[in-house]
Amino acid sequence: MEARVSQSLQLSSWMNSDKLVRKPSGLLRFSEKWNEKPRHRVVVSCHLQPRKAAHSDRRVQLKVSCSPQNVQASVLESGCFSASIDEIETLKNKAEEVEEYLDGRCVYLVGMMGCGKTTVGRILAETLGYSFFDCDRLIEQAVGGITVAEIFELRGESFFRDNETEVLHKLSLMHRLVVSTGGGAVVRPINWRHMHKGISVWLDVPLEALAKRITTEGTKSRPLLHEESGDVYDTTLKRLTTLMETRGENYANASARVSLENIALKREKDVCHITPAEITLEVLIQIENFLKTQKSVVVL
């Protein structure tokens, strides 16, 4: 009989003191409003446990709670990514402008594998004072710590997608999260139902740039790529092109689109030289544009 697996994750974010509301159980939850109050580091704990099932195809259960703890410095403070003081200040200023319209709604980053959803997501979360979740990592933890590539090999893509949908459902019930989704999460309509409870942003990266990045990093961790034979760059580009043909219209369902080609034109630089900070700033700008338009439509 297969043993049931229970795993926990802890992710941190800055929270204002009045954002934490004590529940009778002793856990902390998010309140509905966000005011300028003293901020404290908060650890978001995710407890994932497979559902009972009569067969081996299991889905995960996701329980999330929050508690204040002393943890390491944030991404912005620790300098874990390359950005100048001016860039960080610009990000924070733009985040303050966006918060007025965002009103605590979750942000879901969608896009092809390797487009930078996790890197940008962490920076975006720190900038907004949100917590960050990576769907792939949550699923890996839920099934015993094996990688996405191993899940595909041992259990199949359908098993992975079922768990992905379950995780998105659980996260959609929360507020003030930035969520990095898997590249194929956009294919299932039910996933969009969950993501449309918040704001979704498509990170649109030219396929040639993606192929170069993935080839440099290696395709072993990419279950839909690493079985290909032949020249790594050519086969990767070919496979990415095929995936985009089937997913392109799905990505277009996102609330906002961030085009790295447009950023490159605006900043007069090559796409490959665009920094995570520059992409994050554009994400904030596009979120603000979408929400302003949405607000105008409601008023009319």
C-alpha positions as CSV (number, residue, x, y, z in Angstrom):
1,M,0.0,0.0,0.0
2,E,1.4,3.4,-1.0
3,A,2.1,5.6,2.0
4,R,0.4,9.0,2.2
5,V,2.7,11.9,2.0
6,S,2.4,15.1,4.1
7,Q,4.8,18.0,3.5
8,S,5.0,21.6,4.7
9,L,6.4,24.7,3.1
10,Q,7.3,28.1,4.6
11,L,7.5,31.3,2.5
12,S,8.0,34.7,3.9
13,S,6.8,38.2,3.2
14,W,6.6,41.6,4.9
15,M,3.2,42.3,6.5
16,N,1.8,45.4,8.2
17,S,1.0,44.8,11.9
18,D,-2.8,45.5,11.4
19,K,-2.8,43.0,8.6
20,L,-2.5,40.1,11.0
21,V,-5.8,39.0,12.6
22,R,-5.7,36.3,15.3
23,K,-8.1,33.4,14.8
24,P,-9.4,31.3,17.7
25,S,-7.2,28.4,16.5
26,G,-4.1,30.5,17.2
27,L,-3.2,30.8,13.5
28,L,-3.0,34.1,11.7
29,R,-5.0,35.1,8.6
30,F,-5.1,38.0,6.3
31,S,-7.5,40.8,7.1
32,E,-9.3,42.7,4.3
33,K,-7.6,46.0,4.5
34,W,-4.0,47.2,4.2
35,N,-3.0,50.4,5.9
36,E,0.3,52.1,6.5
37,K,1.3,50.5,9.8
38,P,4.5,49.0,11.2
39,R,5.6,46.0,9.1
40,H,6.6,42.6,10.4
41,R,8.1,39.6,8.7
42,V,5.6,36.8,8.3
43,V,6.1,33.2,7.4
44,V,3.4,31.6,5.3
45,S,3.3,27.9,6.0
46,C,1.8,25.5,3.5
47,H,0.7,22.1,4.6
48,L,0.1,19.8,1.6
49,Q,-1.4,16.3,2.0
50,P,-2.7,13.9,-0.7
51,R,-6.4,13.1,-0.7
52,K,-7.4,9.5,0.1
53,A,-8.0,7.6,-3.1
54,A,-8.8,4.1,-4.1
55,H,-6.1,4.1,-6.7
56,S,-2.7,5.6,-7.1
57,D,-3.7,8.9,-8.8
58,R,-3.7,11.3,-5.9
59,R,-4.4,15.0,-5.6
60,V,-3.0,17.3,-2.9
61,Q,-4.7,19.1,-0.1
62,L,-3.3,22.5,0.6
63,K,-3.7,24.2,3.9
64,V,-2.2,27.6,4.4
65,S,-1.6,29.5,7.6
66,C,0.6,32.5,8.7
67,S,2.7,33.2,11.7
68,P,5.2,36.0,12.5
69,Q,8.8,34.8,12.7
70,N,12.4,36.0,12.4
71,V,13.6,35.0,8.9
72,Q,16.2,36.0,6.4
73,A,16.1,39.3,4.6
74,S,13.9,39.9,1.7
75,V,14.9,39.6,-2.0
76,L,15.1,43.3,-2.3
77,E,17.0,43.9,0.8
78,S,19.5,41.0,0.4
79,G,20.5,42.0,-3.1
80,C,19.7,38.5,-4.5
81,F,19.1,40.0,-7.9
82,S,20.9,42.7,-9.8
83,A,19.2,46.1,-9.4
84,S,20.4,49.6,-8.6
85,I,19.0,51.6,-5.7
86,D,17.1,53.8,-8.1
87,E,15.5,50.7,-9.7
88,I,14.4,49.4,-6.4
89,E,13.0,52.8,-5.4
90,T,11.2,53.0,-8.7
91,L,9.7,49.6,-8.1
92,K,8.5,50.5,-4.6
93,N,7.0,53.7,-5.8
94,K,5.1,52.0,-8.7
95,A,3.9,49.3,-6.3
96,E,2.4,51.9,-4.0
97,E,0.5,53.3,-7.0
98,V,-0.7,49.9,-8.1
99,E,-1.9,48.9,-4.6
100,E,-4.7,51.4,-4.7
101,Y,-6.2,49.5,-7.6
102,L,-5.1,46.0,-6.8
103,D,-6.9,45.9,-3.4
104,G,-5.3,42.7,-2.2
105,R,-6.1,40.6,-5.2
106,C,-3.7,37.8,-6.1
107,V,-1.4,38.0,-9.1
108,Y,-0.9,35.0,-11.3
109,L,2.1,34.9,-13.6
110,V,1.6,32.7,-16.7
111,G,3.9,32.0,-19.6
112,M,6.2,29.5,-21.3
113,M,8.7,27.5,-19.3
114,G,11.9,29.5,-18.7
115,C,10.2,32.9,-19.2
116,G,11.2,34.1,-15.7
117,K,7.9,33.6,-13.8
118,T,9.6,32.5,-10.5
119,T,12.4,35.2,-10.6
120,V,10.0,38.0,-11.4
121,G,7.4,36.6,-9.1
122,R,9.7,36.8,-6.1
123,I,10.6,40.3,-6.8
124,L,7.0,41.3,-7.5
125,A,5.9,39.8,-4.2
126,E,8.5,41.6,-2.2
127,T,7.7,44.9,-3.9
128,L,4.0,44.6,-3.2
129,G,4.3,43.2,0.3
130,Y,2.7,39.9,-0.9
131,S,3.7,36.3,-0.3
132,F,5.1,34.2,-3.1
133,F,4.1,30.7,-4.2
134,D,5.5,28.5,-7.0
135,C,2.9,25.9,-8.1
136,D,5.5,23.5,-9.3
137,R,7.3,23.6,-6.0
138,L,4.1,23.0,-4.0
139,I,3.3,20.0,-6.1
140,E,6.8,18.6,-5.7
141,Q,6.5,18.9,-1.9
142,A,3.1,17.3,-1.9
143,V,4.2,14.2,-3.6
144,G,7.3,13.6,-1.5
145,G,9.8,16.0,-2.8
146,I,10.4,14.5,-6.2
147,T,10.9,16.9,-9.2
148,V,8.3,17.8,-11.8
149,A,10.4,15.8,-14.4
150,E,10.2,12.8,-12.1
151,I,6.5,13.2,-11.6
152,F,5.9,13.3,-15.3
153,E,8.1,10.2,-15.7
154,L,6.6,8.2,-12.8
155,R,3.0,9.3,-12.7
156,G,2.3,11.0,-16.0
157,E,1.3,14.5,-17.1
158,S,-2.4,14.0,-16.3
159,F,-1.5,13.3,-12.6
160,F,0.6,16.5,-12.5
161,R,-2.1,18.6,-14.1
162,D,-4.8,17.3,-11.7
163,N,-2.6,18.4,-8.7
164,E,-1.9,21.7,-10.4
165,T,-5.6,22.5,-10.7
166,E,-6.1,21.5,-7.0
167,V,-3.3,23.8,-5.9
168,L,-4.6,26.7,-8.0
169,H,-8.0,26.2,-6.5
170,K,-6.7,26.4,-2.9
171,L,-4.5,29.4,-3.6
172,S,-7.4,31.3,-5.3
173,L,-9.2,31.3,-2.0
174,M,-6.5,33.5,-0.5
175,H,-5.5,37.1,-0.9
176,R,-2.2,39.1,-1.4
177,L,-0.3,36.3,-3.2
178,V,1.9,36.3,-6.2
179,V,1.7,32.9,-7.8
180,S,4.1,31.4,-10.4
181,T,2.2,28.9,-12.5
182,G,3.4,26.0,-14.7
183,G,3.8,26.7,-18.4
184,G,0.9,24.4,-19.2
185,A,-1.5,25.6,-16.5
186,V,-3.3,27.8,-19.0
187,V,-4.6,24.9,-21.1
188,R,-7.4,23.8,-18.6
189,P,-10.3,26.2,-18.6
190,I,-11.0,25.4,-14.9
191,N,-7.6,26.9,-14.0
192,W,-8.6,30.2,-15.6
193,R,-11.7,30.2,-13.4
194,H,-9.4,30.1,-10.4
195,M,-6.9,32.6,-11.8
196,H,-9.6,35.1,-12.9
197,K,-10.4,35.6,-9.2
198,G,-7.2,37.7,-9.2
199,I,-5.1,39.3,-11.9
200,S,-3.2,37.2,-14.4
201,V,-0.1,38.5,-16.3
202,W,1.4,36.8,-19.3
203,L,5.2,37.1,-19.5
204,D,5.7,36.9,-23.3
205,V,9.3,36.1,-24.2
206,P,10.4,35.6,-27.8
207,L,10.9,31.8,-28.4
208,E,14.5,32.3,-29.7
209,A,15.5,34.0,-26.4
210,L,13.7,31.2,-24.4
211,A,15.5,28.5,-26.4
212,K,18.9,30.1,-25.7
213,R,18.1,30.5,-22.0
214,I,16.8,26.9,-21.6
215,T,19.7,25.5,-23.6
216,T,22.2,27.3,-21.4
217,E,20.4,26.0,-18.2
218,G,19.9,22.5,-19.5
219,T,16.7,20.7,-20.4
220,K,16.9,17.9,-17.9
221,S,14.4,19.6,-15.5
222,R,12.0,20.3,-18.4
223,P,9.9,17.1,-18.8
224,L,8.4,18.2,-22.1
225,L,11.9,18.9,-23.6
226,H,14.6,16.7,-22.2
227,E,13.6,13.6,-24.3
228,E,14.3,15.4,-27.6
229,S,17.4,14.3,-29.5
230,G,19.6,16.2,-31.9
231,D,21.1,19.7,-31.6
232,V,19.8,21.0,-28.2
233,Y,19.0,24.6,-29.3
234,D,17.3,23.5,-32.5
235,T,15.2,20.8,-30.9
236,T,14.3,23.1,-28.0
237,L,13.2,25.9,-30.3
238,K,11.2,23.5,-32.4
239,R,9.4,22.0,-29.3
240,L,8.8,25.5,-27.9
241,T,7.3,26.6,-31.2
242,T,4.9,23.6,-31.2
243,L,3.9,24.3,-27.6
244,M,3.3,28.0,-28.3
245,E,1.0,27.0,-31.3
246,T,-1.2,25.0,-28.9
247,R,-1.0,27.4,-25.9
248,G,-0.7,30.9,-27.5
249,E,-4.5,31.6,-27.4
250,N,-4.6,30.4,-23.9
251,Y,-1.9,32.8,-22.7
252,A,-3.8,35.6,-24.4
253,N,-6.6,35.0,-21.8
254,A,-4.5,36.8,-19.2
255,S,-5.6,40.1,-17.8
256,A,-2.4,41.8,-18.9
257,R,0.5,41.0,-21.2
258,V,4.2,41.9,-20.7
259,S,6.1,41.7,-23.9
260,L,9.9,41.5,-23.6
261,E,10.2,42.6,-27.2
262,N,8.3,45.8,-26.3
263,I,10.5,46.4,-23.3
264,A,13.6,45.9,-25.4
265,L,12.4,48.4,-28.0
266,K,11.6,50.9,-25.3
267,R,15.0,50.5,-23.5
268,E,16.9,50.1,-26.8
269,K,18.6,46.9,-25.7
270,D,18.6,43.2,-26.6
271,V,15.9,41.0,-25.1
272,C,18.5,38.8,-23.5
273,H,19.9,41.8,-21.6
274,I,16.6,42.9,-20.0
275,T,16.9,42.6,-16.2
276,P,14.3,41.0,-13.8
277,A,13.8,44.5,-12.2
278,E,12.9,46.0,-15.6
279,I,10.4,43.1,-16.3
280,T,8.9,43.5,-12.8
281,L,8.4,47.2,-13.3
282,E,6.6,46.5,-16.6
283,V,4.4,43.9,-14.9
284,L,3.4,46.6,-12.4
285,I,2.7,49.1,-15.2
286,Q,0.5,46.6,-17.1
287,I,-1.4,45.6,-14.0
288,E,-2.1,49.2,-13.2
289,N,-3.2,49.9,-16.8
290,F,-5.6,46.9,-16.8
291,L,-7.1,47.8,-13.4
292,K,-7.5,51.5,-14.4
293,T,-9.3,50.4,-17.6
294,Q,-11.5,47.9,-15.6
295,K,-12.4,50.6,-13.1
296,S,-13.3,53.1,-15.9
297,V,-15.6,50.5,-17.5
298,V,-17.4,49.9,-14.2
299,V,-17.9,53.6,-13.7
300,L,-19.3,54.0,-17.2
